[in-house]
């Protein structure tokens, strides 16, 4: 009887469950970082992010973070409407380098248009608990803002190569 109980019992530690697919927001990585609440998983910021108009900025902003620690931004200040000719496209581009600091991403602008009227250029992004990014009171979601008449390729920020 003892033999049957051993044969039917657990034979060792259970196999680990497969990883859960990442959500569309900030993606957890295996690396852990210390916080006030203990260690938490790091965050992958790579990819396209967008933020609509928000406090201090009256236009949408698209941001792209490359895996090689470069970033690019397009501010959609006043895109030229479809079927018209404009002297200025109304899209301001800039970019630079980024580095992860815990659950924060610090950016250093290297080139592009100087900061002018409107919202300030970002210097720090922070991951939120629900998978968004936050910068200067503005929330960002994965994806791009695409004005009517435009294709994603025209409003996706491109890191200079």
C-alpha positions as CSV (number, residue, x, y, z in Angstrom):
1,X,0.0,0.0,0.0
2,X,2.9,2.4,0.8
3,X,4.3,1.6,-2.7
4,X,1.0,2.7,-4.3
5,X,0.9,6.0,-2.4
6,X,4.4,6.8,-3.5
7,X,3.7,5.9,-7.1
8,X,0.6,8.1,-7.2
9,X,2.2,11.1,-5.4
10,X,4.0,14.0,-7.0
11,X,7.3,12.8,-8.5
12,X,9.1,16.1,-8.0
13,X,8.8,19.8,-8.5
14,X,6.1,21.0,-10.9
15,X,7.3,22.2,-14.3
16,X,7.3,26.0,-14.6
17,X,4.3,27.4,-16.4
18,X,5.0,28.9,-19.9
19,X,5.6,32.7,-20.0
20,X,2.5,34.9,-20.3
21,X,2.4,36.9,-23.6
22,X,3.4,40.5,-23.1
23,X,0.7,43.1,-23.3
24,X,0.6,46.0,-25.7
25,X,2.1,48.4,-23.2
26,X,5.5,48.6,-21.5
27,X,6.9,45.1,-21.6
28,X,8.3,43.4,-18.5
29,X,11.8,41.8,-18.9
30,X,13.6,39.3,-16.8
31,X,15.9,41.9,-15.2
32,X,14.7,43.2,-11.8
33,X,15.3,46.6,-10.4
34,X,15.0,47.9,-6.8
35,X,12.2,50.3,-5.9
36,X,10.7,51.6,-2.7
37,X,8.3,48.6,-2.9
38,X,11.0,46.0,-3.3
39,X,12.4,44.5,-6.5
40,X,10.2,44.6,-9.6
41,X,10.8,43.5,-13.2
42,X,12.4,46.0,-15.5
43,X,10.5,47.5,-18.5
44,X,11.2,47.4,-22.2
45,X,10.5,50.7,-23.8
46,X,11.3,49.6,-27.4
47,X,8.9,50.5,-30.2
48,X,6.4,53.2,-31.1
49,X,4.5,55.2,-28.6
50,X,2.0,58.0,-29.0
51,X,0.4,60.7,-26.8
52,X,-2.5,62.9,-27.7
53,X,-2.6,66.6,-26.8
54,X,-2.2,67.0,-23.1
55,X,-1.2,69.6,-20.5
56,X,1.3,72.0,-21.9
57,X,1.1,70.5,-25.4
58,X,-1.8,71.1,-27.9
59,X,-0.8,68.4,-30.5
60,X,-0.1,64.7,-30.6
61,X,3.4,63.4,-30.2
62,X,4.8,60.1,-31.7
63,X,8.0,58.6,-30.2
64,X,10.1,55.6,-31.3
65,X,12.6,54.0,-29.0
66,X,15.2,51.8,-30.8
67,X,16.8,48.8,-29.1
68,X,20.2,50.4,-29.6
69,X,19.4,53.2,-27.2
70,X,18.4,55.9,-29.7
71,X,15.1,57.6,-29.9
72,X,13.2,59.8,-32.4
73,X,10.1,62.0,-32.0
74,X,7.7,63.7,-34.4
75,X,5.4,66.4,-32.9
76,X,2.3,66.6,-35.1
77,X,1.9,70.4,-34.6
78,X,0.0,71.1,-37.8
79,X,0.2,68.4,-40.5
80,X,-0.6,69.7,-44.0
81,X,-4.1,68.5,-44.9
82,X,-4.5,66.0,-47.7
83,X,-4.8,67.6,-51.2
84,X,-3.3,70.9,-50.2
85,X,0.1,72.5,-50.6
86,X,1.7,73.9,-47.5
87,X,4.8,76.0,-47.0
88,X,5.5,74.1,-43.7
89,X,4.5,70.5,-43.0
90,X,3.8,71.3,-39.4
91,X,5.7,68.2,-38.1
92,X,8.7,68.8,-35.9
93,X,11.3,66.1,-35.6
94,X,14.1,65.6,-33.0
95,X,15.8,62.7,-31.3
96,X,18.8,61.5,-29.4
97,X,19.9,58.9,-26.9
98,X,18.1,57.1,-24.1
99,X,19.1,55.2,-21.0
100,X,17.1,53.1,-18.5
101,X,17.2,54.3,-14.9
102,X,15.0,51.7,-13.0
103,X,11.5,52.1,-14.3
104,X,12.4,55.5,-15.9
105,X,13.9,56.2,-19.2
106,X,16.0,59.3,-19.5
107,X,16.4,60.9,-22.9
108,X,19.1,63.3,-24.1
109,X,18.3,65.3,-27.2
110,X,21.0,65.3,-29.8
111,X,19.5,66.9,-32.9
112,X,16.5,68.2,-34.6
113,X,14.4,71.3,-34.3
114,X,15.0,73.6,-31.3
115,X,12.3,73.7,-28.7
116,X,9.9,76.4,-29.6
117,X,6.3,77.4,-28.7
118,X,4.2,74.5,-27.4
119,X,5.1,71.7,-25.2
120,X,8.6,71.2,-23.9
121,X,10.7,68.4,-25.4
122,X,10.8,65.3,-23.1
123,X,13.7,64.5,-20.8
124,X,12.2,61.7,-18.7
125,X,9.6,58.9,-19.4
126,X,8.3,56.7,-16.6
127,X,6.5,53.4,-16.8
128,X,3.1,53.3,-15.2
129,X,1.5,50.3,-13.4
130,X,-1.0,49.8,-16.3
131,X,1.7,49.5,-19.1
132,X,1.7,53.1,-20.3
133,X,4.5,55.7,-20.3
134,X,4.2,59.1,-18.6
135,X,6.2,62.2,-19.5
136,X,5.6,65.7,-18.1
137,X,2.0,64.7,-17.1
138,X,1.2,63.2,-20.6
139,X,0.3,59.5,-21.0
140,X,1.6,57.5,-23.9
141,X,0.3,54.2,-25.3
142,X,1.9,51.8,-27.7
143,X,1.2,52.8,-31.4
144,X,1.1,55.9,-33.5
145,X,-1.2,58.8,-34.0
146,X,-1.9,59.0,-37.8
147,X,-3.6,62.1,-39.1
148,X,-6.3,61.7,-41.8
149,X,-4.7,61.4,-45.2
150,X,-1.3,60.2,-43.8
151,X,0.2,56.7,-43.8
152,X,2.0,55.3,-40.7
153,X,5.4,55.5,-42.5
154,X,5.1,59.3,-42.8
155,X,4.5,59.9,-39.1
156,X,6.7,57.1,-37.6
157,X,9.7,58.8,-36.1
158,X,12.9,57.5,-37.7
159,X,16.2,57.3,-35.9
160,X,19.0,58.7,-38.1
161,X,21.4,56.0,-39.3
